[in-house]
Amino acid sequence: MLFGNRKLKFVIPLKSFIDVSKQNVLGIGESGIEFVTSSQQIFFFRMSTPQTETLFKQISELKSLVSASSKKKNVVKQVVDLYSELKSPSTPNVSFPLDNISLRRDRLKLGGEILSDKSNFSPNYLKKQVKSEEIHSEYLKKNIIGEFGLIQTGELHRIVRKGIPDCYRSHIWKVCSGAYYKALTSDKTYEQLLEESKGKESVYTDMIYRDLHRSLPEHTYYQKQKGLNALNRVLTTYAYRNPIIGYCQAMNYIVAALLLILKESDAFWVLCSICEDIVPTYFRPQMLGTLLEQKIFEFLLEHYMPDIAKHFKDCHVPISVITTQWFLCLFIGHVPLEVAYRVLDCWFCINTDALFQVGLAMMKMRRAELLKTSRVDQISAVFKDHAYDACELLKIAWSKEFLYLPRERMNEIKNESQFVLIKGIHQTVKAKKIQKLVNKTSFSKTELMFIIDKWHQSLP
């Protein structure tokens, strides 16, 4: 069930309810509905009496899906305001034990070796973590909704842009990416899917195996068989669960980065959310989503840095040759790991514009070097040096210049390009099929194209 207003958006899985009841709010002419979840948390939604009656009637129709009521002992009481025409007293400040969602540093796979690697993390990274943890703790105490919800406000966006501390990153990623909800509503657990997939090879098995050693090889976790095995399990299980998407290069980088922060099962469900919900057309065979993003990025580069866009054209180098892998890998492997994680922070918690903003920032930082190049290999070499200062790069990315992108024009370009790209994809698929038929029949290409076109025209 989705609840929300201008200030609050969150989802409570219906299957988590064990009791739903109407409650009166004395003295203010309102009533509300109380939900009790299987984790023994109570949510009370306050609203006008007519709203209460309407919502309760709708929920009653789904009563068969709600378990019987249980005893309410040691319950965390959580009161959340919904929109109401009648003004109500302010809700009490209800705390939630943050120890339940916080991870100690020694439980993360971000080992000391990688944190001390200046090419991936800034020298004062751990010092900044302490301050960041204090800020996020204060926000979460006031705005966390049990174990599966988080109130998103302008303040959250502001602190997320400064980086989520490692101890809360796992929980916030799971909630904001939708992975927590996806795992909870799945018919099967990760462990069950893993067990089912064992011993079952697919067209992706060899490809995944070849890519294991290319996934963050500089990190000690992937220099050992334990890390490679975990990476292999997540990728092969996902290919088994969703054979339509299966596996494509870039997913190995994403999962490798996730596994350093998340438990194996959580990394799996975050991958599911990325591939199926956040960017559902990115990793499909024709990669339509990625192609559309490149069209939009080309426009943004012309809009903000026309001199660089013109230079690419003068060099006869398509921008997508350089940037496609940035977007597919979510910048993992193309920027220091500290930057990549902060990109994911914003990508999960705010919106997917973070990829455009960081891409523009990288172009701006390398502007002088790019304008001196004349060939594609020289342009590629400019970006192979990953020695970006994390603070400087992200300061540019989240600056006022790129903070509010021209969304209306971006949507227009997406709609304009979508038809052209789909048509091109169909023509490519058609050409490949015709070539196969030419080798198997006595018809010429022209004759086969005529036959196929007539057949499509005859379809209802």
N, C-alpha and C positions, 0 to 999 in steps of 0.2 A: 504494500500500500504506500502511495506517495502522498506526503503532506507538504504543504508549503505556503508561503506568502512572500511579500517583497523582501523579507529579511531572512527567511528560513526555508531551506529545502532539505528533506531527507527521506529515506525509504525505510519502512519497517516491513520485513518479510512476513506475510500473512501467516505462514506456517509457524512463526515463532510465538504467536499469541496462544495463551492458555485460558485467558478470561477477558471478556469485553463487557462493560457495564456502563449504564447511564448514571451520572452523579449530579446532584444539585450543588450549586455554589451559593451559599447563603448570603443574603444581604446585598447582593449586587445585581439581582435580576438576571443571572445567567445560569447556564448549566454546562455540562461537558460530558465527555466520554473517557473512561479510564480503561487502559489496556495493561494487561499483565503478561510479560513475556516468559518464555521457558527459562531464561536466565535470572528470573525473579527480580525483574525491574518493572516499576510501574511508571507509565506515562499518562498524564492527565492533560487532555486537550480542552481548553476552555473556549466556549463560543456561545452565541446566542441560542436560546431554547429552540427556535425553529431549525437552526442549523444542526443542532444536536439530534433532533427527531429525524431529520432527513438522513444524516450520516449513519445513525444507529439502525435505521430501517435497511439501508444498503448493506451494512455489515451483517445484519441478522440473516439476510438472504444467503450469506456465505458461512452461516453458523456451523454447518457440518464440517467445515475445514478447521474449525477452532477447537482445540482440545478442551476437556473439562477443566473446571476451575480447580486450582490448587491452593493450599494454605499459604498465606502471605506472611512469612517469617523472615526476618533479617533482610528486608527489602530496601533497595536503594530508591528513594522517592524522587521522581524527576518531573517537574512541572514545566511545560513549554507553552507559550502563548501562540495561539493561532489568530488570524484576523477576526475581529469582532466589531460590530457597530457600537457596542456598549463598551465604554472604557473600564478597565479593571485595574485593581491595585497591582503594583509591580510584583513579579513572581519572585519567590525566595531564591537566593543563591544556593544552588544545589551542587555539591562537589561530587566527584567520582574519583575513586582511588587510581591515580595515575600509574602506580606500580604495576597495575594489571596490563598496561599497554606499553610500558617503557622497557627497553632492552639495555642491559649493561654492555659496555663496550667489549668486554671479554667474550660476549656471546655473539658478536658480529664477526664476519670473516674478513673484515677490513683489518688486516694484520699490520703490525708496526712497520714492516718493510715497505708496504705501499704508502703508508701515511708519511713516512720519512723521505719518500721519493718526490723531490721538488718538481719533477716534470708532471706529476699528477695532483699533488696537494701543496697548497701554500704553506710556508714555514710556521705560520701562526694558526694553522687549522684547528688544532686541539684547543687552543686558547679561545678561539671564536666559538667553538662548540659549547663551552661553559656558558657564555653570555646568551647564545641562541637557545640553549636549554631552559634558562631562566625565563626568557620571553615567551617561549612556546608553552611552558608549564602554566604560566599565568593565564594565557588565552584558553588552554584546554580545560583548566579548572572551571571556567565560566561557560564554556561553549561546547563541551563534549556531550554527546548524547549516548550514554552507555558505551557499549563496545562496538557499535556499528553505525554511529552517526556523528556528524560534526556540523555545527552551524557555520555557514560561510558568510563572512562579512568583508567589508573593505579592509578591516584591520587584519584579517587572516591573509588576504592577498598581499598586503604590505610586508608582513613578517615572513611569508613564504618566499617572496622575492629575495629576501636576505639569506635564505637557506634554512631548510628544516634540519634540526639536529639529528644525528644518527640514531639516538635512542628512541625518537618518536617517528622516524622516517618510515619504518616498517608498517606501523599501524595507520598512519595518515595516508600512505600510498594505497594500502588495502581498501580503506574506506572511500577515498576520493576517486580511485580508478574504477570502483564498482566490483573489485575482486572479492571483497568480503561477502557481498550480496550474491555474487555469481556462485561462489562455493556453497553458500547456505542453501540456495535453491536448486542446486544440481542434483540430478537423480543418483549420481555416483560420486564418491569421494575421489580425491587424487590417488589415494592408495589403491582403491578398487580398479581405477583405470590403469594404473601402473601394472597391477597384477595381470589384468586382462591382456595388456599389450606385450607382455614378456614372451619372447620367442617368436613374435610375429613380425617378419620383415616386410618392408614396403619399398616402394620406388624411392623413398627418401632415406632409407637406412644408410646406404653408402655415402650419400651426400653429407648427412649429418656427421658421420664418423670422420670424414675428411676435414670437416670444418672445426672439429673440437679443438685441435691444436692451434687454430688461428684465433681463438677467442680469448682476448686479453692475456696473451702468453707471458707478458711481463709480470703478471701477478703470481705470487708463489702458490696460491690456492689452485691455480690451473697448471702448475708445474708438477703437480702430484696427481696420482690416479683417482684419489677421492673426489677432487674437484671436477675432473673430466667425467667421471661416472655420474655425478649429480647432474651435470650439464646434459649429458647424453640421455639420462632418464627423463628429464623435463621435456626435451625436444622430441624424443621418440614417442612419449606418451601423448603429447599434443598432436603430433602427426596422426596418431591412432584415433584420438578423439575427434579430430576435425580433418578428415582426409581431403576435403575440398580445398582448404588452404594448405594443409600438410606442412611443408617446410620450405623456406626460401632463405638464401644467404642474407644475413643481417639479423635474423632472429637469434642466431647464436651469440652475437654481440650483446643483444638486449638481455637475454637470459643470463649470460655470464655476469653482467653488471647487477642484475636483480639478485642473483644468488649470494652476492657479497653482503647484501643488506637483509634479505628475506629468507625465511625457512623455505625448504625445497617445495613443499606443497603450496605455500603462499606465492612463490615465484611462478609456479604453474598457473595459478588462477589469475594473477596479474597479467601474464602473457595472454591468457584467454580473453581478458577484458580489452587488452590492447588490440588484438587481431580481430576480434568479433564485434566490439562495441565502440571503442574510441576511434579507430581508423579501420573500419571493416573492409575497405577496398584497397588497402595498402599492399597486403601480402597475397592477394588472390592471383591466380596465374597471369592475368593480363595487367595487373598492377595499375588499374585505372586511377585509384586514389593518389598514388605517387605521381603519376603523369599530370594530374590536375594540379597538385601542389606545386609542381615545377612551373607550370604555366603562370600560376599566381605569383610565385617567387620572381619569375622573370619580370612581371609587371612591377612588383615592389622595387626591384633593383633599378629599373628604368625611372620609377617615380622618385626614389630617394637619392640614387647615385647614377644619374644618366651618363656620366663620363665613363664609369666602369662598364655599364651595359653596352655602350657604343664601342668600347675597346674590345669586348668579347666578340662583337659582330665583325669588327675590323680584322680580328685575328681568325675569323671563321671558326670560332669555338662555341658550340652551344653551351649555355650556362648549365644545363642539366647534366652535362658530362662531368662537371665538377661537383654539383650539389645533390644529385640523386641519392648517393650513398649517405650523405649527411642526414637526409630526412628518413631514409629507410632504417638506418641504424640509430635514429634519434640522437645523433651526434656522438654516440658511444664509439670510442676508437678513433675519433677525429678531433677531439678536444681532451684536455686533461679530465680525469675521472671526477674530480671535484666539480668541474663545470658541468659535466654530463649529468651528475646527480641533481644539481640545482636546476638544470633544464627540465628534468623529469619532475622535480618538485612543482614547478609552475605548470607543466604540461598536464599533470594529473589534477592539480588543485584549482587552477584558474581556467586556462583554455589552451588549445593546441597552437595558438599564435606564438607560443614560446619558440617553436622551431624557426618560424620566419624571423623573429626578432634576433635570435642568436645568429642566424645565417647572415642577416644584414650587418650585425655588429662585426662578424668575422671579415666581411667584405670591407667594411670601413676601416678596420684596424690594419688590413693588408693593402689598402688603397694604393699607396705610393709604390709598393713592390709590384702590384698587379699591372700598373700602367707602364712598367718597364719591360713587361714580357711581350712576346710576339708569337709563341707556339703553345700548344696544349700541354706539352710536357713541362714547359717553364711555369705555366699557371698551376699545374698540379703540384710542382715542387714547392711553390709558395705556401701551399696549405699542408704539405707533409710535415712541416715543422709545427709540432703541437705545443710549442712553448708559449702558451698564452698565459697572461696574468689573469687568474680567475676573477678577481675583483674588478679589474679594468674592463675585461670583456663583458661581464654581466652588467656593469654600470652603464655601458653603452647600450646593451640590449634592452635594459629596462628604463632607459632615459626617456624624457618627454618626446624626443624625436620619433622613437619607434613604439612608444607605449600604446598609443591608440592608432592602429593601422586603419586604412580606408576600407572598412568592412563592406560597405555597400558595393563599391567597385570590385572588390575581391569576389563577392558573390556573383556579380554579373559575369566576370571572367570565367568563373567556375561553370556557370550555366551555359555560356557561349561555347566553351571549349569541350564540354562534356559530350555533346552530340558529335562534334568533329572527331574526337578521340575514339568514341565508340564505333563510329563508322570506319575509321582507320583500322581498328582492331578487328572488326568483322571482315574487312577486305583482306587483311593479312591472314586470318584463319582460313578464309575462302581460298586464297591463293595456295596455301599449303595443302589443303584438301584436293584442289584441282591437280596440283603437281603429283600427288600420290596416285590419283586416278589415271593420269596420263600414262604412268608407268604400268598400270594394270589393264588398261583398255586400249582400243584402237582409235578412240576419239581424240581430236586435237584439243588444245586448250580453249580455243574459240568456241568449238562445239560444246565442250563441257560447261563453259560459262553460260552459254545460251540455254542448255538443258537445266542447269541449276536455277537460273533466274526464272525460267518458265515454271519450274516446280514450286518455287517460293510464291510466285504470283497466284498459283492455283490453290494455295492454302487458304482456309477460311479466315 
